[in-house]
Amino acid sequence: MGSVARRWAELQEGRGIPPGILAQAPAPPWEHDPSYFTPPAVPADTPSRRAGLALLGAGGTVLDVGAGGGDACLALTGAATHVTANDRQADMLELFAAEATARGVPFRTVLGRWPDVAEQAGTADVVVSHHVLHNVVDLPPFVTALTAAARRGVVVEMLDEHPMAWLDGLWVTFHGLHRPPPATTDDAVAVLRELGIAPRVRRWERRTPPKQDPAWVTRRLCLPPDREPDVAAALAATPPRPRHAATLTWDAGS
Ligand SMILES: C[S@@+](CC[C@H](N)C(=O)[O-])C[C@H]1O[C@@H](n2cnc3c(N)ncnc32)[C@H](O)[C@@H]1O
């Protein structure tokens, strides 16, 4: 692992929850709730969608890594002739399958952790992976497998900093836990460059209102449901969740 990738891994490991706090969590704090990831009926016109459509041109196949409910790949409906959706959560793939079926998009699903299931997923004209990089500690094998799976190019969308960094103040309030600085888009781009990939980087602001639901934040903070009113009060005094996003695009063979 190169020195920049090692720095990314260290920053990501810093987001871990100390075992003593995790042991008291009444529900798994990091598991994603599929209900938050239902794709909109009309896809948002974002730089990531435009980048995917440009790569697809008149049409082509898509592989979505960490697909969730399929927000990234189903935004390409019409140009995508077939979608392969990968996720490590079976309930996400169930949601994706229902959404793809409703839209009449031909698809298959691949359950498992990327890049472990890369061979099973195979190749596609365009590979998309939105809001997954901040979940990854060892970035080089993840990114290298994305590139290897793409015949035309890769589109990655990510928030400018770790999506949970806006809660760092609440970790201090409720647990006295001081978090190290979060990984950022710049850190991810530096890892790509270390791998010999020169991505095109487009920064923009997300329009979708970010989730700030007290029940969800209570679970994230490993607190029992009866602490929700305290969390709601602390959230009211917390600056709004940032919306800065970036689209990273690179060509196959990079
Ligand atoms: C924040 S959600 C984003 C979902 C979707 N891409 C979107 O933009 O709405 C992250 C998703 O990536 C999945 N995930 C995280 N790491 C993964 C990995 N290494 N392999 C496969 N799926 C992964 C999670 O289960 C979750 O469904």
The ligand as an SDF file (V2000), in Angstrom:
LIG
                    3D

 27 29  0  0  0  0  0  0  0  0999 V2000
  -24.5840    5.1290    1.5380 C   0  0  0  0  0  0  0  0  0  0  0  0
  -25.2230    3.7280    0.7040 S   0  0  0  0  0  0  0  0  0  0  0  0
  -25.3030    4.3150   -0.9840 C   0  0  0  0  0  0  0  0  0  0  0  0
  -26.2570    3.5260   -1.8390 C   0  0  0  0  0  0  0  0  0  0  0  0
  -26.3970    4.0130   -3.2990 C   0  0  0  0  0  0  0  0  0  0  0  0
  -25.1700    3.8270   -4.0400 N   0  0  0  0  0  0  0  0  0  0  0  0
  -26.8550    5.4480   -3.3450 C   0  0  0  0  0  0  0  0  0  0  0  0
  -26.0680    6.3090   -3.7820 O   0  0  0  0  0  0  0  0  0  0  0  0
  -27.9950    5.7150   -2.9310 O   0  0  0  0  0  0  0  0  0  0  0  0
  -23.7960    2.6730    0.6490 C   0  0  0  0  0  0  0  0  0  0  0  0
  -24.1280    1.2770    0.1560 C   0  0  0  0  0  0  0  0  0  0  0  0
  -22.9100    0.5960   -0.1230 O   0  0  0  0  0  0  0  0  0  0  0  0
  -22.9620   -0.7100    0.4120 C   0  0  0  0  0  0  0  0  0  0  0  0
  -21.5670   -1.1020    0.6260 N   0  0  0  0  0  0  0  0  0  0  0  0
  -20.6580   -0.5170    1.4420 C   0  0  0  0  0  0  0  0  0  0  0  0
  -19.4490   -1.1010    1.2950 N   0  0  0  0  0  0  0  0  0  0  0  0
  -19.6010   -2.0940    0.3690 C   0  0  0  0  0  0  0  0  0  0  0  0
  -18.7200   -3.0430   -0.2160 C   0  0  0  0  0  0  0  0  0  0  0  0
  -17.4230   -3.1030    0.1070 N   0  0  0  0  0  0  0  0  0  0  0  0
  -19.2200   -3.8990   -1.1240 N   0  0  0  0  0  0  0  0  0  0  0  0
  -20.5310   -3.8600   -1.4850 C   0  0  0  0  0  0  0  0  0  0  0  0
  -21.4120   -2.9790   -0.9570 N   0  0  0  0  0  0  0  0  0  0  0  0
  -20.9540   -2.1000   -0.0610 C   0  0  0  0  0  0  0  0  0  0  0  0
  -23.8400   -0.5700    1.6460 C   0  0  0  0  0  0  0  0  0  0  0  0
  -24.4240   -1.8020    2.0260 O   0  0  0  0  0  0  0  0  0  0  0  0
  -24.8760    0.4410    1.1860 C   0  0  0  0  0  0  0  0  0  0  0  0
  -25.9870   -0.1740    0.5750 O   0  0  0  0  0  0  0  0  0  0  0  0
  1  2  1  0
  2  3  1  0
  2 10  1  0
  3  4  1  0
  4  5  1  0
  5  6  1  0
  5  7  1  0
  7  8  2  0
  7  9  1  0
 10 11  1  0
 11 12  1  0
 11 26  1  0
 12 13  1  0
 13 14  1  0
 13 24  1  0
 14 15  1  0
 14 23  1  0
 15 16  2  0
 16 17  1  0
 17 18  1  0
 17 23  2  0
 18 19  1  0
 18 20  2  0
 20 21  1  0
 21 22  2  0
 22 23  1  0
 24 25  1  0
 24 26  1  0
 26 27  1  0
M  CHG  2   2   1   9  -1
M  END
$$$$
